[in-house]
């Protein structure tokens, strides 16, 4: 009897030790992940959730193939951006300015500011609506003001080293959509077929929606954020001088690739689950028009239960807290680097006032959009079109810089990476031109 008790105690101790080891390893991994996971998660902002929800509601699983097919292209682009930062020690805008026309860069940053501000406004509104679903007694206008000012205060007051830890935790909120998929009945065989085999009808509605998906998936703000956050990470490590940051090695590149590809996989995995959930519930029950992320959450309730609606709503709020700082921050990095202003979230407000004022103005305009009844869907369409125009131009810069032996040395693009870079650039340009044609 005593032997049995000793055996049980030993097993319990082993389980506890194993559990503690797993927790420690998880925490270590979570501490090591860098800008890639934050960039990937920010890609699935509330505006992106609305776009993916509409894709699922309007076309079922027909466009779900985009979540698989855009993954390697998206990851390659973000890897190029990160590699440019690691090799040159500078952000994307600073590199573009050194090689190409400043006028084109200024025009692109203006478009980026407008598109990101539209996205911020739509995201704040979606978060406020989602909060209303959870707490119906709260006033929408109060929530808009509270959420907008909260995000603004966090981005300005909290030092980067601490702030980035919170952003990593907010990235986990996207798992709400995986949880929703577990609750909802899914036709997995049809989903997997649709995932592998692309389907396109080339009609107006599909082209516009595909452009919107590409605009929110392969988006210019992610390019600027990725490069700038690689620099921020190096500054946190003590590389405050550009000469200290210039150059990289195989170990750093390996770590960066793991981070970037993990982040982009996570982003596209969530995109898959959002389209799948809405396709298997809303589309299957004849609800084909979703304008905002909170509408998608609300529409789920009759078919998947109130629990699914609440999970979906919590996901919108959590990821919005991550995405808005990324949107505003990427604009600030691009503009500050373009005009040689002091920039960086590692800096205090007093030492980089112009940089922080770009963030302040962008978020305040986003807040005000919700008080002037500006249609968020029209705003998102305009933002998608602007992104569609700007993205191919910025992609040309990225591919050319990352392929240049003079700039990148031995770390320049290989033939396959360069070829795929041009493929995504041409594809983005073609869908943007088609969308502009249909809209006009």
C-alpha positions in Angstrom: 0.0 0.0 0.0 2.8 2.4 0.9 4.6 1.5 -2.3 1.5 2.4 -4.3 1.3 5.8 -2.5 4.9 6.5 -3.2 4.5 5.6 -6.8 1.4 7.9 -7.1 3.4 10.8 -5.4 6.3 10.2 -7.8 4.0 10.4 -10.8 2.3 13.6 -9.5 5.8 15.2 -9.0 6.8 14.2 -12.5 3.6 15.7 -14.0 4.1 18.9 -12.0 7.7 19.1 -13.1 6.7 18.4 -16.8 4.0 21.0 -16.6 6.4 23.6 -15.1 9.0 22.8 -17.8 6.4 23.3 -20.5 5.3 26.6 -19.0 8.9 27.8 -18.7 9.7 26.8 -22.3 6.5 28.5 -23.5 7.4 31.7 -21.6 10.9 31.6 -23.0 9.6 31.2 -26.6 7.1 34.0 -26.0 9.8 36.3 -24.8 12.0 35.5 -27.8 9.4 36.1 -30.5 9.9 39.5 -32.1 8.2 41.9 -34.5 7.0 39.1 -36.8 4.3 37.8 -34.6 3.1 41.4 -33.8 3.1 42.3 -37.5 1.2 39.1 -38.4 -1.4 39.6 -35.7 -1.9 43.3 -36.5 -2.6 42.2 -40.1 -5.9 40.7 -38.7 -7.2 44.0 -37.3 -10.9 44.6 -36.9 -11.1 46.0 -40.4 -9.4 42.8 -41.7 -11.8 40.7 -39.7 -14.7 42.6 -41.3 -13.2 41.9 -44.8 -12.7 38.2 -44.1 -16.1 37.9 -42.5 -17.7 39.4 -45.7 -15.7 37.0 -47.9 -17.1 34.1 -45.9 -20.7 35.5 -45.7 -20.8 36.5 -49.4 -19.0 33.6 -51.1 -18.8 30.8 -48.5 -15.5 29.0 -48.7 -14.9 30.0 -52.3 -12.2 32.6 -51.5 -10.6 30.7 -48.6 -7.8 29.6 -50.9 -6.4 33.2 -50.5 -5.4 32.3 -46.9 -3.1 29.6 -48.1 -1.8 31.1 -51.4 -1.0 34.5 -50.0 1.0 33.1 -47.0 4.3 32.4 -48.7 4.2 35.6 -50.8 3.3 37.7 -47.7 6.0 36.1 -45.6 8.6 36.6 -48.3 7.8 40.3 -48.5 8.0 40.8 -44.7 11.2 38.8 -44.7 12.7 41.2 -47.3 11.7 44.2 -45.1 13.2 42.7 -42.0 16.4 41.7 -43.9 16.7 45.3 -45.3 16.6 46.6 -41.7 19.1 44.1 -40.3 21.6 44.7 -43.1 21.3 48.5 -43.4 20.4 49.4 -39.8 17.7 51.8 -41.2 14.0 51.8 -41.6 12.2 51.2 -44.9 11.5 54.9 -45.7 15.1 55.9 -44.9 16.3 53.3 -47.4 13.9 54.3 -50.1 14.9 57.9 -49.7 18.5 57.1 -50.2 17.9 55.2 -53.5 14.8 56.6 -55.1 12.9 59.8 -55.7 11.9 61.7 -52.5 8.8 63.0 -54.2 7.4 59.5 -54.8 8.2 58.6 -51.2 6.4 61.7 -49.9 3.3 60.9 -52.1 3.3 57.3 -50.8 3.5 58.4 -47.1 0.6 60.8 -47.7 -1.5 57.9 -49.1 -0.3 55.7 -46.2 -1.4 58.3 -43.7 -4.9 58.6 -45.2 -5.4 54.8 -45.6 -4.1 54.0 -42.1 -6.3 56.8 -40.6 -9.4 55.3 -42.3 -8.4 51.9 -40.9 -7.9 53.3 -37.4 -11.3 55.0 -37.5 -13.0 51.8 -38.6 -11.1 49.7 -36.0 -12.1 52.0 -33.1 -15.7 51.9 -34.2 -15.7 48.1 -34.5 -14.1 47.8 -31.1 -16.8 50.0 -29.6 -19.6 48.1 -31.2 -18.0 44.8 -30.0 -17.8 46.2 -26.5 -21.5 47.1 -26.8 -22.3 43.5 -27.6 -20.6 42.4 -24.4 -21.9 45.3 -22.2 -25.1 46.6 -23.9 -25.6 49.3 -21.3 -22.4 51.2 -22.4 -22.7 54.2 -24.7 -21.1 53.9 -28.1 -19.8 57.5 -28.2 -18.2 57.0 -24.8 -16.6 53.7 -25.8 -15.1 55.3 -29.0 -13.6 58.1 -27.0 -12.4 55.8 -24.2 -10.8 53.2 -26.6 -9.2 55.8 -28.8 -7.6 57.8 -25.9 -6.6 54.6 -24.1 -4.7 53.3 -27.1 -3.1 56.7 -27.6 -2.0 57.0 -24.0 -0.5 53.5 -23.9 1.5 54.1 -27.1 2.9 57.4 -25.9 3.4 56.8 -22.2 4.7 53.2 -21.9 8.3 52.6 -22.9 8.8 50.4 -25.9 10.4 47.5 -24.0 7.4 47.2 -21.8 4.8 48.1 -24.4 5.9 45.5 -26.9 5.3 42.8 -24.3 1.6 43.8 -24.0 1.3 43.8 -27.8 2.6 40.1 -27.8 -0.2 39.2 -25.3 -2.8 41.0 -27.3 -1.8 38.9 -30.4 -3.2 35.8 -28.5 -6.7 37.3 -28.6 -6.9 36.1 -32.3 -7.2 32.5 -30.9 -10.8 33.5 -30.2 -11.6 32.7 -33.8 -10.0 29.3 -33.5 -12.2 28.7 -30.4 -15.3 29.9 -32.4 -14.4 27.4 -35.1 -14.3 24.6 -32.5 -17.8 25.5 -31.3 -19.3 25.8 -34.8 -20.0 22.8 -37.0 -17.6 22.8 -39.9 -17.6 20.9 -43.2 -13.8 20.2 -43.2 -13.6 18.2 -46.4 -15.1 21.0 -48.5 -12.9 23.6 -46.7 -9.7 21.7 -47.4 -10.7 21.3 -51.1 -11.4 25.0 -51.3 -8.2 25.8 -49.5 -6.0 24.0 -52.1 -7.9 24.7 -55.3 -8.3 28.5 -56.2 -11.7 29.6 -57.5 -12.4 33.0 -59.2 -15.3 34.3 -61.3 -13.7 37.6 -62.2 -16.9 39.5 -61.5 -17.0 43.0 -60.0 -17.9 41.9 -56.4 -15.2 39.2 -56.3 -12.5 41.5 -57.7 -13.3 44.3 -55.3 -13.3 41.8 -52.3 -10.1 40.1 -53.4 -8.4 43.6 -53.6 -9.7 44.4 -50.2 -8.3 41.1 -48.8 -5.0 41.7 -50.5 -5.1 45.3 -49.3 -5.5 44.2 -45.7 -3.1 41.2 -46.0 -0.2 42.5 -48.0 -0.5 46.0 -46.7 2.0 48.9 -46.9 1.8 49.7 -43.2 3.1 46.2 -42.4 6.2 46.9 -44.5 7.2 50.0 -42.6 6.3 48.6 -39.2 8.4 45.4 -39.8 11.6 47.3 -40.7 11.2 49.9 -38.0 10.5 47.3 -35.3 13.6 45.3 -36.2 15.5 48.5 -35.6 13.7 49.1 -32.3 14.6 45.6 -31.2 18.3 46.2 -31.9 18.2 49.6 -30.1 16.7 47.8 -27.0 19.7 45.4 -27.2 22.0 48.4 -27.0 22.8 49.1 -30.7 21.9 52.8 -30.5 24.4 53.8 -33.2 23.7 53.1 -36.9 27.2 51.7 -37.4 26.5 49.2 -34.6 23.3 48.1 -36.4 24.7 47.8 -39.9 25.4 44.2 -41.0 24.0 40.9 -39.8 24.9 37.2 -39.6 23.4 33.8 -40.3 22.2 33.4 -36.7 20.3 36.7 -36.7 18.8 35.9 -40.1 17.7 32.5 -39.0 16.0 33.9 -35.9 14.4 36.7 -38.0 13.0 34.2 -40.5 11.6 32.0 -37.8 9.9 35.0 -36.3 8.5 36.4 -39.6 7.3 33.1 -41.0 5.6 32.2 -37.7 3.9 35.6 -37.6 2.6 35.4 -41.2 1.5 31.8 -40.7 -0.4 32.8 -37.6 -2.0 35.7 -39.5 -3.2 33.6 -42.4 -4.3 30.8 -40.1 -6.7 33.2 -38.4 -7.8 34.5 -41.8 -8.7 30.9 -42.7 -10.8 30.4 -39.6 -12.7 33.7 -39.9 -13.7 32.9 -43.5 -14.5 29.3 -42.6 -16.7 30.2 -39.6 -18.7 32.9 -41.5 -19.0 30.6 -44.6 -20.3 27.7 -42.5 -22.8 29.7 -40.5 -23.7 33.0 -42.2 -23.4 32.0 -45.9 -25.0 28.6 -45.2 -28.0 30.4 -43.7 -28.5 33.0 -46.4 -26.8 36.0 -44.6 -24.5 37.3 -47.3 -23.9 40.9 -46.3 -21.6 41.8 -43.4 -20.5 45.4 -43.1 -18.5 45.4 -39.9 -16.7 42.9 -37.6 -19.3 43.4 -34.9 -22.1 42.5 -37.3 -20.3 39.3 -38.0 -20.2 38.6 -34.3 -23.8 39.4 -33.8 -24.9 37.4 -36.8 -23.2 34.3 -35.4 -25.5 34.2 -32.3 -28.6 32.6 -33.8 -26.5 29.8 -35.5 -23.6 29.2 -33.2 -24.9 30.5 -29.9 -24.3 33.6 -27.7 -21.0 32.1 -26.5 -19.6 32.2 -30.0 -20.7 35.8 -30.5 -19.0 36.8 -27.2 -15.7 35.0 -28.2 -15.8 36.7 -31.6 -16.5 40.1 -29.9 -13.6 39.7 -27.4 -11.3 38.9 -30.3 -12.2 42.1 -32.0 -11.4 44.2 -28.9 -8.2 42.4 -28.1 -6.7 42.6 -31.6 -7.8 46.2 -32.0 -5.7 47.1 -29.0 -2.7 45.7 -30.9 -3.6 46.8 -34.5 -4.3 50.5 -33.9 -0.8 51.3 -32.4 0.8 49.4 -35.3 -1.3 51.4 -37.9 -0.5 54.7 -36.2 3.1 53.8 -35.5 3.9 52.7 -39.1 2.6 56.0 -40.4 4.8 57.9 -37.9 7.9 55.9 -38.8 7.3 56.4 -42.5 6.8 60.2 -42.2 9.5 60.8 -39.7 12.1 58.9 -41.7 11.0 60.7 -44.9 11.6 64.1 -43.3 14.6 63.2 -41.1 12.7 63.7 -37.8 13.8 61.9 -34.6 11.7 58.8 -34.4 11.1 55.6 -32.4 8.8 54.3 -29.7 11.9 53.8 -27.6 12.3 57.6 -27.4 10.3 59.7 -24.9 7.7 62.2 -26.2 9.9 65.2 -25.5 12.8 63.9 -27.7 10.6 62.9 -30.7 7.6 65.2 -30.6 7.0 65.3 -34.4 7.0 61.5 -34.5 4.4 61.3 -31.7 2.3 64.0 -33.1 1.8 62.0 -36.3 0.4 59.2 -34.0 -1.8 61.7 -32.1 -3.3 63.3 -35.2 -3.9 59.9 -36.9 -5.7 58.4 -33.8 -7.7 61.6 -33.1 -9.0 61.8 -36.7 -9.9 58.1 -36.4 -11.9 58.9 -33.2 -13.7 61.9 -34.9 -14.7 59.7 -37.9 -17.0 57.8 -35.6 -18.8 61.1 -34.5 -19.4 62.4 -38.0 -21.1 59.2 -39.2 -18.6 58.5 -41.9 -19.5 55.1 -43.4 -16.8 52.7 -42.2 -17.3 50.4 -45.1 -16.8 53.2 -47.6 -13.7 54.2 -45.6 -12.4 50.7 -45.8 -13.0 50.5 -49.6 -11.1 53.8 -50.1 -8.3 52.5 -47.8 -8.1 49.2 -49.7 -7.9 51.1 -53.0 -5.2 53.4 -51.6 -3.3 50.4 -50.3 -3.8 48.8 -53.7 -2.2 51.8 -55.4 0.6 52.3 -52.8 1.5 48.6 -52.2 2.8 47.8 -55.7 5.0 51.0 -55.7 6.4 50.2 -52.3 6.9 46.6 -53.3 9.0 47.7 -56.3 11.2 49.6 -53.9 11.4 46.6 -51.5 12.3 44.1 -54.2 14.9 46.3 -55.8 16.6 47.3 -52.6 16.6 43.8 -51.2 18.0 42.5 -54.5 20.8 45.0 -54.7 24.2 43.6 -54.1 25.5 47.1 -53.5 23.1 47.6 -50.6 22.6 44.1 -49.3 25.9 42.4 -50.2 25.8 38.6 -49.6 22.3 38.9 -48.1 20.6 40.0 -51.3 17.6 38.1 -52.6 18.2 34.9 -54.4 16.6 34.2 -57.8 13.5 32.5 -56.4 12.8 35.2 -53.7 13.3 37.9 -56.3 11.0 36.2 -58.8 8.2 35.7 -56.2 8.7 39.3 -55.1 7.9 40.5 -58.6 4.9 38.0 -58.9 3.2 39.5 -55.8 4.0 43.1 -57.1 2.3 42.4 -60.5 -0.6 40.6 -58.9 -1.2 43.5 -56.4 -1.0 46.0 -59.3 -3.4 44.0 -61.5 -6.1 43.7 -58.8 -5.8 47.4 -57.9 -6.2 48.5 -61.5 -9.2 46.1 -61.9 -10.8 47.5 -58.7 -10.3 51.2 -59.8 -11.8 50.3 -63.2 -14.9 48.7 -61.6 -15.4 51.5 -59.0 -15.2 54.2 -61.7 
